[in-house]
Amino acid sequence: MSARTSLINAGNTPVTLRLKKRRRAEWRLKAYGIFAITLAMLALVALLNSVVRNAAGALTESYIELPVTLAADDIDPDATADPKIILRADFGGLTKRTLRAVFPSVKARKAKRELYDLLSNGAGFELAEMVSKNTALVGQDITFRFLASDVADLYLQGSYGALIEHTNHGDLTVSLDGDTATVSSSTPDFQTALDGLRAELLQHSAHLREQAAMQDAGVVEFMRRAEAATDAEAKAAAQAQVTARSAARDALIAQALEQEQRADAGQSGEDLTKSSPSLLINTAGGWIKLTRIEADSGVGEVLVPLKGESSDWSLYTTELPEDARKVSDRQIAWIESLKQAGQVDRVFNWRFFTASDSREPELAGIRGAAMGTFWTMLVTFSLAFPIGVFSAIYLEEFAPKNKFTDFIEVNINNLAAVPSIIFGLLGLAVIIGFFGVPRSAPLAGGIVMALMTLPTIIIASRAAIAAVPPSIRDAALGVGASRMQTAFHHVLPLSVPGMLTGSILGMARALGETAPLIMIGMVAFIVDVPSGITDSATVLPVQVYRWSDFPERAFEARTAAAICVLMGFLIAMNALAIFLRRKFERRW
């Protein structure tokens, strides 16, 4: 028993306790590290998931197939078969006439504008280009795939919510009076929608009462201020606030009461407004939008004319009300009619990778920005790499150690930490303003990026040169090589992998910069693809910046897709740096 007690006491000695404390501290440090890595990974996954999910919408595009009559009198009245003359024909008007032929009931000016918005503004130009390349089509009837507009494409993607089909059990009777339709079902098929509308009325009423309560709190507060005021002017201002807020409170309460009365289950029917989810009926090849419903009947507007009579009918509601989406109920009915006829097609969006920038989201692509990035990076690498490598060789192998070289080294290290926009100001004032380099050109952008990248390349190259063992230099000098031969024949080849790694990482940083390029004008709208370093161009980061500022919702997906392409370039460049380091690295 005494030996066991001694063993237990030995486990509680100060040395053992300190050892346990150190182990606990080590365990906590590992736990903190694992937690930090996990948190960083979760943040990265969330970022990538958000970007990739938004980018998915830019990977497909929609087309609408329509029959087109290429009348020779409209396109080539003199039968010249000249592509230049054919291109000057009014293909935009022909596209509009084609749409009206498919939906001949559309007469009102506003309805026509909505109908024309189903197709892209560039659809007519694509038709003109096809006919000009194949002049034998003039005078024929063809089927052409027109590019859908961004609004129609977003609806087909489900960005404005999908149509929700409701189960119906009764037989539908439709009575038409012009564009007004009265529908009646043998069973209360509209009761569910009616209950939903009443629930929304009660919810909105509760919100109005919350706002009224806030106004009432303001009344109480300003009454207190009026009673406490000693100045006549302040007292009058507070009383004016009391009067205004009391009126606002009473108005909100009156609106809430009115909606609560409308939501009374005993009320016979309910009007549908643009702030309510739309209720659409599809029957006999036509579409009806209900504007008032009861449990088993309703009144609505004919959006697409009915083709005879049919016992089959479907009831749909939209996820969003009409005033909360850009696509109208008419456009939904037209698009759904075209889908039922098999005239809508969705394909992979090669245009995004082969087209240049455009004001129309469905026509916009990244080819121009990608080529501008290529030329800019080419100029950057051509200037920064040789200058950085030669500077590093001189400073590390030949420069004397004095105050002047110390001053140069300090400034190189400081330049590596200078904000990038400062280099943009330098480029604007000196490179463009003084030397007259073309504005918005890859040449100007490449020079600015080279100046920004140069300190990083010099520092990385000096580190790579310093990592070469002194024995290499001593052996070369010992066999009679000069200092120049030693540096370029022995030291430089061994340090090239480290130099390339540092240069690629510096180039990767330059690839993602936006601020300095904006300063020198590479934020301009450029339609043409640049073919050289002096052509006007933009780059991918600036393209992302521009698209993110556009109001059209379809540009959100293209912005995310451009970000994915940019990240792909960055990942590829970093992977190349890792590959070069592992392939050529030598351990001494």
ZAMARGU-4260 file (C-alpha; in steps of 0.2 Angstrom, whole numbers, plus 5000, padded with zeros to 4 digits):
<rodrens>
0) 5000/5000/5000 | 5014/5012/5004 | 5023/5009/4987 | 5006/5013/4978 | 5004/5029/4988
5) 5022/5034/4984 | 5018/5031/4965 | 5003/5041/4966 | 5012/5055/4974 | 5026/5054/4961
10) 5013/5058/4948 | 5009/5074/4956 | 5027/5081/4957 | 5030/5099/4951 | 5039/5092/4936
15) 5025/5080/4931 | 5012/5095/4933 | 5022/5106/4922 | 5024/5092/4909 | 5005/5090/4909
20) 5003/5109/4908 | 5014/5110/4893 | 5005/5096/4884 | 4988/5104/4887 | 4995/5121/4880
25) 5002/5111/4865 | 4984/5103/4863 | 4976/5120/4864 | 4988/5127/4851 | 4984/5113/4839
30) 4965/5115/4842 | 4967/5134/4838 | 4976/5130/4822 | 4964/5117/4816 | 4949/5129/4821
35) 4958/5143/4811 | 4961/5132/4796 | 4943/5125/4796 | 4936/5143/4798 | 4946/5148/4783
40) 4941/5133/4773 | 4923/5136/4777 | 4924/5155/4771 | 4933/5149/4755 | 4919/5136/4751
45) 4906/5149/4755 | 4914/5162/4743 | 4917/5149/4729 | 4899/5142/4731 | 4892/5159/4730
50) 4902/5164/4714 | 4900/5147/4705 | 4881/5147/4709 | 4879/5164/4702 | 4890/5160/4687
55) 4879/5145/4682 | 4866/5157/4674 | 4879/5164/4661 | 4884/5146/4655 | 4868/5144/4645
60) 4858/5155/4633 | 4840/5154/4626 | 4834/5154/4608 | 4817/5156/4601 | 4814/5148/4584
65) 4802/5157/4573 | 4797/5155/4555 | 4804/5170/4544 | 4799/5175/4527 | 4814/5183/4518
70) 4805/5193/4505 | 4816/5199/4491 | 4807/5215/4490 | 4812/5219/4508 | 4829/5213/4508
75) 4836/5214/4490 | 4824/5222/4479 | 4836/5224/4464 | 4842/5206/4465 | 4860/5211/4467
80) 4865/5197/4479 | 4877/5209/4486 | 4881/5205/4504 | 4884/5223/4508 | 4867/5228/4501
85) 4858/5214/4510 | 4866/5220/4527 | 4858/5237/4525 | 4841/5230/4524 | 4829/5232/4539
90) 4831/5216/4548 | 4826/5224/4564 | 4809/5228/4557 | 4808/5210/4549 | 4811/5203/4566
95) 4797/5213/4574 | 4785/5208/4560 | 4790/5190/4563 | 4785/5191/4581 | 4768/5200/4577
100) 4764/5186/4564 | 4766/5173/4578 | 4755/5183/4590 | 4743/5193/4579 | 4732/5198/4593
105) 4745/5210/4600 | 4739/5227/4595 | 4742/5240/4609 | 4758/5250/4609 | 4763/5244/4626
110) 4760/5226/4622 | 4770/5227/4606 | 4785/5234/4616 | 4783/5219/4628 | 4782/5207/4614
115) 4798/5214/4605 | 4807/5213/4622 | 4806/5194/4621 | 4821/5195/4608 | 4838/5202/4610
120) 4842/5218/4601 | 4856/5209/4592 | 4844/5196/4585 | 4841/5205/4569 | 4859/5208/4566
125) 4863/5189/4568 | 4849/5186/4555 | 4856/5199/4543 | 4874/5191/4545 | 4867/5174/4541
130) 4858/5180/4526 | 4872/5190/4519 | 4883/5175/4520 | 4871/5164/4511 | 4862/5175/4499
135) 4852/5161/4491 | 4841/5162/4506 | 4833/5178/4500 | 4815/5175/4494 | 4813/5159/4505
140) 4804/5154/4521 | 4815/5148/4534 | 4815/5144/4553 | 4828/5155/4562 | 4834/5154/4580
145) 4833/5171/4587 | 4843/5175/4603 | 4831/5178/4617 | 4833/5194/4627 | 4840/5195/4645
150) 4823/5196/4653 | 4816/5181/4643 | 4832/5171/4647 | 4831/5175/4666 | 4813/5169/4666
155) 4818/5153/4658 | 4832/5151/4670 | 4819/5153/4685 | 4827/5169/4691 | 4810/5177/4692
160) 4802/5161/4700 | 4793/5147/4692 | 4775/5144/4688 | 4767/5134/4701 | 4753/5122/4695
165) 4738/5119/4706 | 4727/5104/4706 | 4710/5107/4698 | 4695/5095/4699 | 4681/5104/4691
170) 4676/5107/4673 | 4680/5125/4667 | 4667/5136/4657 | 4674/5151/4648 | 4664/5165/4642
175) 4672/5178/4631 | 4668/5197/4629 | 4682/5204/4618 | 4698/5203/4629 | 4688/5200/4645
180) 4685/5182/4650 | 4673/5175/4663 | 4678/5158/4670 | 4668/5146/4681 | 4672/5129/4688
185) 4661/5116/4694 | 4671/5114/4710 | 4679/5128/4721 | 4696/5126/4712 | 4700/5144/4716
190) 4698/5143/4735 | 4716/5139/4739 | 4722/5155/4729 | 4708/5165/4738 | 4714/5159/4755
195) 4732/5163/4751 | 4727/5181/4746 | 4717/5183/4762 | 4732/5177/4772 | 4743/5190/4763
200) 4730/5203/4767 | 4731/5199/4786 | 4750/5199/4785 | 4751/5216/4777 | 4738/5222/4790
205) 4749/5216/4804 | 4764/5226/4796 | 4753/5241/4794 | 4748/5240/4813 | 4767/5239/4817
210) 4770/5255/4808 | 4755/5263/4816 | 4762/5258/4833 | 4779/5267/4829 | 4770/5282/4823
215) 4760/5282/4840 | 4776/5281/4849 | 4782/5296/4840 | 4766/5305/4845 | 4769/5301/4863
220) 4788/5307/4862 | 4784/5323/4853 | 4770/5327/4866 | 4782/5325/4880 | 4794/5337/4871
225) 4780/5350/4868 | 4776/5349/4886 | 4794/5351/4891 | 4799/5365/4879 | 4802/5382/4885
230) 4804/5390/4868 | 4788/5394/4859 | 4796/5389/4842 | 4802/5372/4848 | 4785/5370/4856
235) 4776/5374/4840 | 4788/5362/4830 | 4784/5348/4842 | 4766/5350/4841 | 4767/5350/4822
240) 4775/5333/4823 | 4762/5327/4835 | 4748/5332/4822 | 4758/5324/4807 | 4761/5308/4816
245) 4744/5307/4823 | 4737/5308/4805 | 4749/5295/4798 | 4745/5283/4813 | 4726/5285/4809
250) 4729/5282/4791 | 4739/5266/4794 | 4726/5260/4806 | 4712/5264/4793 | 4721/5254/4779
255) 4724/5239/4791 | 4705/5239/4796 | 4701/5239/4777 | 4712/5225/4773 | 4706/5215/4788
260) 4688/5217/4782 | 4693/5211/4765 | 4701/5196/4772 | 4685/5191/4781 | 4681/5173/4776
265) 4663/5178/4773 | 4668/5190/4759 | 4663/5183/4742 | 4678/5187/4731 | 4695/5197/4730
270) 4703/5208/4717 | 4720/5203/4711 | 4732/5217/4709 | 4750/5218/4703 | 4756/5217/4721
275) 4748/5200/4722 | 4755/5184/4715 | 4747/5182/4697 | 4734/5168/4694 | 4735/5162/4676
280) 4724/5149/4667 | 4730/5139/4652 | 4716/5131/4642 | 4713/5128/4623 | 4730/5134/4618
285) 4727/5151/4626 | 4731/5160/4642 | 4720/5170/4654 | 4726/5181/4668 | 4713/5182/4682
290) 4710/5200/4689 | 4696/5194/4701 | 4692/5177/4709 | 4679/5169/4720 | 4679/5151/4726
295) 4673/5144/4710 | 4674/5158/4697 | 4683/5173/4691 | 4685/5187/4679 | 4701/5189/4669
300) 4710/5196/4654 | 4714/5186/4639 | 4733/5186/4636 | 4734/5173/4622 | 4718/5170/4612
305) 4710/5153/4615 | 4709/5141/4600 | 4692/5134/4601 | 4686/5125/4616 | 4694/5112/4627
310) 4690/5102/4643 | 4708/5102/4648 | 4714/5117/4658 | 4728/5121/4671 | 4729/5134/4685
315) 4745/5142/4689 | 4752/5155/4701 | 4768/5165/4700 | 4780/5165/4715 | 4783/5183/4713
320) 4770/5197/4710 | 4771/5206/4694 | 4777/5222/4701 | 4792/5212/4709 | 4799/5206/4693
325) 4804/5213/4676 | 4795/5200/4666 | 4776/5204/4664 | 4762/5192/4664 | 4760/5194/4645
330) 4778/5190/4642 | 4776/5174/4653 | 4760/5169/4643 | 4770/5171/4627 | 4785/5162/4632
335) 4775/5148/4639 | 4765/5147/4623 | 4782/5146/4613 | 4788/5132/4625 | 4773/5122/4623
340) 4775/5123/4604 | 4793/5117/4606 | 4800/5134/4599 | 4811/5138/4614 | 4829/5130/4616
345) 4843/5132/4629 | 4861/5129/4624 | 4878/5131/4631 | 4883/5149/4630 | 4899/5149/4619
350) 4896/5167/4615 | 4902/5172/4633 | 4919/5165/4628 | 4920/5171/4610 | 4911/5188/4610
355) 4917/5205/4616 | 4909/5217/4628 | 4891/5223/4625 | 4878/5234/4633 | 4866/5220/4631
360) 4869/5206/4644 | 4864/5192/4632 | 4877/5198/4619 | 4892/5202/4631 | 4907/5191/4632
365) 4925/5191/4639 | 4935/5188/4624 | 4940/5206/4622 | 4945/5207/4640 | 4954/5191/4640
370) 4965/5197/4625 | 4968/5213/4633 | 4974/5204/4649 | 4985/5193/4638 | 4993/5208/4630
375) 4995/5218/4646 | 5003/5203/4655 | 5015/5200/4640 | 5021/5218/4641 | 5022/5217/4660
380) 5033/5201/4660 | 5044/5207/4645 | 5048/5222/4655 | 5048/5217/4673 | 5057/5200/4672
385) 5073/5205/4663 | 5075/5221/4673 | 5071/5213/4689 | 5083/5198/4686 | 5097/5210/4681
390) 5094/5221/4695 | 5095/5207/4707 | 5111/5200/4700 | 5119/5217/4701 | 5114/5220/4719
395) 5118/5203/4725 | 5134/5199/4715 | 5142/5215/4710 | 5136/5230/4719 | 5147/5237/4733
400) 5140/5237/4751 | 5139/5256/4754 | 5126/5269/4759 | 5120/5271/4741 | 5116/5252/4739
405) 5108/5252/4756 | 5097/5267/4750 | 5092/5257/4734 | 5088/5242/4744 | 5077/5251/4757
410) 5067/5260/4742 | 5065/5243/4734 | 5057/5236/4749 | 5046/5251/4752 | 5040/5251/4734
415) 5034/5233/4736 | 5022/5239/4750 | 5016/5255/4740 | 4997/5254/4736 | 4994/5250/4718
420) 4983/5265/4715 | 4999/5276/4717 | 5007/5267/4702 | 4991/5271/4692 | 4994/5290/4696
425) 5012/5288/4691 | 5006/5280/4674 | 4993/5294/4671 | 5005/5308/4675 | 5021/5301/4667
430) 5019/5287/4656 | 5003/5294/4647 | 5005/5313/4651 | 5024/5315/4648 | 5029/5301/4637
435) 5012/5301/4627 | 5009/5282/4628 | 4992/5278/4620 | 4978/5279/4634 | 4968/5263/4637
440) 4981/5252/4628 | 4990/5236/4635 | 5006/5245/4632 | 5002/5258/4646 | 4994/5245/4657
445) 5009/5234/4655 | 5021/5247/4660 | 5011/5252/4675 | 5010/5233/4680 | 5028/5231/4677
450) 5033/5245/4689 | 5022/5238/4702 | 5028/5220/4700 | 5047/5225/4698 | 5050/5226/4717
455) 5043/5209/4720 | 5053/5201/4706 | 5069/5209/4713 | 5066/5203/4731 | 5062/5186/4725
460) 5077/5185/4713 | 5089/5191/4726 | 5083/5178/4738 | 5085/5164/4725 | 5103/5170/4721
465) 5107/5171/4739 | 5101/5153/4741 | 5115/5147/4730 | 5129/5140/4741 | 5145/5150/4741
470) 5154/5134/4736 | 5147/5136/4718 | 5155/5153/4717 | 5171/5148/4725 | 5173/5132/4713
475) 5169/5143/4698 | 5182/5156/4703 | 5194/5143/4707 | 5195/5136/4690 | 5198/5153/4682
480) 5180/5159/4678 | 5177/5178/4680 | 5164/5186/4691 | 5153/5189/4676 | 5155/5171/4670
485) 5152/5164/4688 | 5136/5174/4690 | 5129/5170/4673 | 5135/5153/4669 | 5134/5145/4687
490) 5124/5156/4699 | 5110/5161/4687 | 5105/5144/4681 | 5103/5137/4698 | 5093/5152/4704
495) 5081/5153/4689 | 5068/5142/4697 | 5066/5153/4712 | 5066/5168/4701 | 5052/5161/4690
500) 5042/5157/4705 | 5043/5174/4712 | 5040/5182/4695 | 5024/5171/4692 | 5017/5176/4709
505) 5021/5194/4706 | 5012/5192/4689 | 4997/5184/4697 | 4996/5199/4709 | 4996/5211/4694
510) 4983/5200/4685 | 4970/5204/4699 | 4974/5223/4700 | 4960/5235/4695 | 4964/5252/4703
515) 4980/5257/4693 | 4972/5252/4676 | 4956/5262/4680 | 4967/5277/4683 | 4975/5275/4665
520) 4958/5273/4656 | 4957/5255/4654 | 4939/5255/4661 | 4933/5262/4644 | 4919/5252/4635
525) 4929/5242/4621 | 4919/5232/4609 | 4933/5227/4597 | 4945/5213/4602 | 4963/5221/4603
530) 4976/5214/4591 | 4991/5222/4598 | 4999/5231/4613 | 4994/5249/4606 | 4975/5245/4603
535) 4962/5251/4615 | 4958/5237/4627 | 4952/5232/4644 | 4957/5218/4656 | 4947/5205/4666
540) 4947/5213/4683 | 4941/5230/4675 | 4928/5220/4666 | 4922/5212/4682 | 4921/5230/4690
545) 4911/5237/4675 | 4899/5223/4674 | 4896/5223/4693 | 4890/5241/4691 | 4877/5238/4677
550) 4859/5239/4683 | 4853/5224/4672 | 4851/5208/4683 | 4858/5197/4669 | 4875/5205/4671
555) 4876/5197/4689 | 4879/5180/4682 | 4891/5186/4669 | 4901/5195/4683 | 4902/5179/4693
560) 4907/5169/4677 | 4921/5182/4673 | 4927/5180/4691 | 4928/5162/4689 | 4938/5164/4673
565) 4950/5176/4682 | 4951/5164/4697 | 4955/5150/4684 | 4970/5161/4678 | 4976/5164/4695
570) 4975/5146/4700 | 4984/5141/4684 | 4998/5153/4687 | 5001/5148/4705 | 5000/5130/4700
575) 5014/5134/4687 | 5024/5142/4701 | 5023/5127/4712 | 5027/5115/4697 | 5043/5125/4693
580) 5049/5126/4710 | 5047/5107/4713 | 5054/5102/4696 | 5070/5113/4696 | 5072/5115/4715
585) 5089/5108/4722 | 5092/5104/4740 | 5110/5108/4746
</rodrens>
